[in-house]
């Protein structure tokens, strides 16, 4: 069965950096695009970033462009999110999610991890 | 940017009743619309993709319909485990961006 397990969350000061990881299993990781989606406390869902199955294309929400970098290591079945210049408004649970289609940027997310909490506070 | 507007914000119903949730897009998304269920403290779960296709393991009481700008998620007869928040979601073509509606909370009346 598909499993996505995020890690790396924690408390960081404004302006600081954090790297999130998502370990994938139960499917051919190297064949699927992957996403990061976040949810601020008590709020709705916000898509953050997408990376193609081979890492050749990456897309970002305007709110994180230039500060966050999505990457992947297909040899380790792991997805990453490097977050720099963090702001209070980046405080959220960060979920990794599997793209529903495969080689292209599909229109939906079919599996989600349980999330990791990032708190940006002084 | 395509904006998704969900209504109502909150739906108060009793178990066994029918729930009808609406999602309206600011411009056409064809049939590329998905629905998710989220319970407190849990990750979202895919219910419906491409407007009307149930995801793996989703009970038949969940159905989706619509195309273009107007979409509906129907739960034919609410079970106790169906009380949750529901989000619609779409992907714009270029540049690819994925957006969610603000959510509809289905609560026990």
Interface residues (C-beta under 8 A of the other chain):
Chain A: X35 X37 X44 X45 X46 X47 X50 X59 X61 X95 X100 X105 X106 X107 X108 X109 X110 X111 X112 X113 X114 X115
Chain B: X32 X33 X34 X36 X38 X42 X43 X44 X45 X46 X49 X50 X55 X56 X87 X89 X90 X91 X95 X96 X97 X98 X99 X100 X101 X102 X103
